[in-house]
């Protein structure tokens, strides 16, 4: 059994339980973590958590080195009107509410063009599910964006949206995804996953896309050559055992398809989430603790790293300081500049709209790592050496809300009011 990290003894293993020592020693020797062993690691605290974190950091070094990546992108949430009533979502509005909005296709294109002109390589498009949506809307939106901006990568439409478009259009999921790809879709967000356990899903979001449907959309996309991200939302009513089975399912899919680009743990922002603020779901916790956030990322590296090498720390969910700390717990990516962020901020997140490229590089350097600009598929566009900080128009934006708008201003404005009744 190996007890070394980069040639030096991992002495912390000498101070943990025999069970944890055996599991982590096997990990360092290249063994895959079983579900039973992952259940043990998912409950670690104190020195045992420290040992898990150190092993995750060593695996990160072996898998991806000391480079930490980010992407210049923009979020466009084109509507907040939704037929679903998920307990964790503070973003959505019923179609009869005055705060409902719907951006027309030309406005989505305008925002995408603005992002492209400011140096973005990607737009991430996700939204609510409006009633009576034209089943081909997502296809038409994709086609319009690619016609206007052929070189911009479209990272768009959650599995929930793909399923909705499929149902509304009468096309199978395979046919719908094929049309999206032909229209110019680049990649699919692996969101709407929450916890991939049907009992938990039925508690926090009854009527949400099922586990089997989510897997069908994702694996069909992979089979068609459409790569996706993968996510988990935690800190509500789930247990660490649910984390483990969620990640084990993702690992199995990745072994079969190789289609995931990254794994993004997303801790619940609880303060405005209806299931917490209105006590709609018994037993909902106020989000994950800091210890849980660290443990989640370290466990993700240990379980997924050998087959899914990119683990993202969300600065929107965790803030810059904890996101930096997660770079020592297995994470190797800080996500994107975002420009607009509506879903987490509407739920009460304290960090929101825009972090410029220079600031992301500063966070990375302050954590002792090497910053690199990537594309959506984790191709390295440019690695930045010490002191190398080229100017970006995004770094010069002083009043983000005035420049790009905000969710608060959008729902208060009548300019794009949702009017379909």
Secondary structure, 3 states (H helix, E strand, C coil): CCCEECCEECHHHHHCCHHHHHHHHHHHCCCCCCHHHHHHHCCCCHHHHHHHHHHHHHHHHHHHCCEEEEECEEEECCECECCCCCCCCCCCECCCCCCCEECCHHHHHHHHHHHHHCCCCEEEECCCCCCCCCCCHHHHHHHHHHHHCCCCEEEECCHHHHHHHHHHHCCCHHHHHHHHHHHCCCEECCCCCCCCCHHHHHHHCCCCCCHHHHHHHHHHHHHCCCCEEEEEEECCCCCHHHHHHHHHHHHHHHHHHCCEEEEEEEECCCCCCHHHHCCCCCCCCCCCCHHHHHHHHHHHHHHHCCCCCCEECCHHHHHHHHHHHHCCCCCCEEEECCCCCCHHHHCCCCCCCCCCHHHHHHHHHHCCCEEEEECCCCCEEEECCCCCCCCCHHHHCCCHHHHHCCHHHHHHCCCCECCCC
